[in-house]
């Protein structure tokens, strides 16, 4: 799977895809591979395929690549056109209503079935229940 993805991305030409898009796809292909290695790092270490120092390099390479991909993250997710239902993300929803969606998700979470914490009355409640009009 990794090999096919990489080969297809590397075979893209200027005529097919703009350079910026190709670079984003190359970063995604590398991130896909690094993520797979990280997710299965124990197996790679146990089999002797990677050593401890190399495992640390995998972590560092992943971190650096995530920093490079970060500015393109929203556009990359949007390009896949996943539905809000599939993403199940308060901050990644198409309506952009992050705070209300976060509140609804938190209210549905069974861990939050207890009484509100001490910050609710003074800070969070007034912020979330304020009038829709901006003070600016």
TORLUM-332191 format. One record per residue (C-alpha): residue number from 1; residue in one letter; chain; x, y, z. Coordinates in steps of 0.1 Angstrom, whole numbers, padded with zeros to 4 digits, always signed. Example, Ala and Ser with C-alpha at 12.3 -4.5 7.8 and 13.67 -1.06 7.14 Angstrom:
2
vexvo_bami_bafi_X_Y_Z
1_A_A_+0123_-0045_+0078 $
2_S_A_+0137_-0011_+0071 $
//
This chain:
136
vexvo_bami_bafi_X_Y_Z
1_X_A_+0000_+0000_+0000 $
2_X_A_+0028_+0024_+0009 $
3_X_A_+0048_+0015_-0022 $
4_X_A_+0018_+0020_-0045 $
5_X_A_+0009_+0054_-0029 $
6_X_A_+0045_+0066_-0031 $
7_X_A_+0049_+0055_-0067 $
8_X_A_+0017_+0071_-0078 $
9_X_A_+0026_+0104_-0061 $
10_X_A_+0061_+0105_-0075 $
11_X_A_+0048_+0098_-0110 $
12_X_A_+0026_+0129_-0110 $
13_X_A_+0038_+0156_-0135 $
14_X_A_+0034_+0193_-0139 $
15_X_A_+0007_+0188_-0165 $
16_X_A_-0014_+0167_-0141 $
17_X_A_-0010_+0184_-0108 $
18_X_A_+0004_+0218_-0097 $
19_X_A_+0038_+0217_-0079 $
20_X_A_+0023_+0228_-0046 $
21_X_A_-0002_+0200_-0047 $
22_X_A_+0024_+0175_-0056 $
23_X_A_+0046_+0186_-0027 $
24_X_A_+0016_+0182_-0003 $
25_X_A_+0009_+0147_-0017 $
26_X_A_+0045_+0137_-0013 $
27_X_A_+0044_+0149_+0023 $
28_X_A_+0012_+0129_+0029 $
29_X_A_+0028_+0098_+0014 $
30_X_A_+0058_+0101_+0037 $
31_X_A_+0036_+0109_+0067 $
32_X_A_+0015_+0078_+0059 $
33_X_A_+0046_+0056_+0059 $
34_X_A_+0061_+0072_+0090 $
35_X_A_+0028_+0069_+0109 $
36_X_A_+0026_+0032_+0100 $
37_X_A_+0062_+0027_+0113 $
38_X_A_+0054_+0046_+0145 $
39_X_A_+0021_+0027_+0151 $
40_X_A_+0041_-0006_+0148 $
41_X_A_+0074_+0005_+0162 $
42_X_A_+0075_-0023_+0187 $
43_X_A_+0073_-0049_+0159 $
44_X_A_+0101_-0031_+0140 $
45_X_A_+0123_-0030_+0171 $
46_X_A_+0116_-0066_+0181 $
47_X_A_+0124_-0078_+0146 $
48_X_A_+0156_-0059_+0146 $
49_X_A_+0146_-0039_+0116 $
50_X_A_+0152_-0007_+0135 $
51_X_A_+0173_+0002_+0165 $
52_X_A_+0166_+0026_+0194 $
53_X_A_+0184_+0054_+0177 $
54_X_A_+0166_+0049_+0145 $
55_X_A_+0132_+0048_+0163 $
56_X_A_+0140_+0081_+0178 $
57_X_A_+0148_+0094_+0143 $
58_X_A_+0114_+0082_+0131 $
59_X_A_+0097_+0101_+0159 $
60_X_A_+0117_+0133_+0151 $
61_X_A_+0110_+0129_+0113 $
62_X_A_+0073_+0126_+0120 $
63_X_A_+0073_+0156_+0142 $
64_X_A_+0091_+0177_+0117 $
65_X_A_+0069_+0165_+0089 $
66_X_A_+0037_+0174_+0109 $
67_X_A_+0050_+0209_+0113 $
68_X_A_+0056_+0212_+0076 $
69_X_A_+0021_+0198_+0067 $
70_X_A_+0003_+0218_+0094 $
71_X_A_-0003_+0249_+0073 $
72_X_A_-0020_+0228_+0047 $
73_X_A_-0040_+0206_+0071 $
74_X_A_-0074_+0222_+0066 $
75_X_A_-0071_+0222_+0028 $
76_X_A_-0059_+0186_+0028 $
77_X_A_-0089_+0174_+0049 $
78_X_A_-0113_+0195_+0028 $
79_X_A_-0099_+0179_-0003 $
80_X_A_-0110_+0145_+0008 $
81_X_A_-0145_+0159_+0012 $
82_X_A_-0153_+0138_+0042 $
83_X_A_-0187_+0145_+0058 $
84_X_A_-0190_+0161_+0092 $
85_X_A_-0205_+0128_+0104 $
86_X_A_-0175_+0108_+0093 $
87_X_A_-0150_+0133_+0107 $
88_X_A_-0168_+0136_+0140 $
89_X_A_-0148_+0166_+0149 $
90_X_A_-0160_+0197_+0167 $
91_X_A_-0133_+0219_+0153 $
92_X_A_-0134_+0205_+0117 $
93_X_A_-0170_+0209_+0110 $
94_X_A_-0182_+0226_+0078 $
95_X_A_-0204_+0251_+0096 $
96_X_A_-0175_+0266_+0115 $
97_X_A_-0195_+0267_+0148 $
98_X_A_-0167_+0254_+0169 $
99_X_A_-0177_+0264_+0204 $
100_X_A_-0213_+0253_+0202 $
101_X_A_-0203_+0220_+0186 $
102_X_A_-0176_+0215_+0213 $
103_X_A_-0202_+0222_+0240 $
104_X_A_-0227_+0197_+0225 $
105_X_A_-0200_+0170_+0222 $
106_X_A_-0189_+0176_+0258 $
107_X_A_-0225_+0174_+0270 $
108_X_A_-0230_+0141_+0252 $
109_X_A_-0199_+0126_+0267 $
110_X_A_-0207_+0103_+0296 $
111_X_A_-0177_+0116_+0315 $
112_X_A_-0195_+0149_+0317 $
113_X_A_-0228_+0135_+0331 $
114_X_A_-0220_+0151_+0365 $
115_X_A_-0226_+0186_+0377 $
116_X_A_-0206_+0214_+0361 $
117_X_A_-0172_+0223_+0375 $
118_X_A_-0164_+0255_+0395 $
119_X_A_-0155_+0275_+0364 $
120_X_A_-0189_+0271_+0348 $
121_X_A_-0209_+0299_+0365 $
122_X_A_-0182_+0325_+0363 $
123_X_A_-0164_+0318_+0331 $
124_X_A_-0176_+0292_+0307 $
125_X_A_-0214_+0295_+0311 $
126_X_A_-0216_+0333_+0304 $
127_X_A_-0192_+0328_+0274 $
128_X_A_-0212_+0301_+0258 $
129_X_A_-0246_+0315_+0266 $
130_X_A_-0239_+0351_+0256 $
131_X_A_-0260_+0368_+0230 $
132_X_A_-0249_+0362_+0194 $
133_X_A_-0241_+0399_+0189 $
134_X_A_-0204_+0408_+0188 $
135_X_A_-0191_+0436_+0211 $
136_X_A_-0167_+0448_+0184 $
//
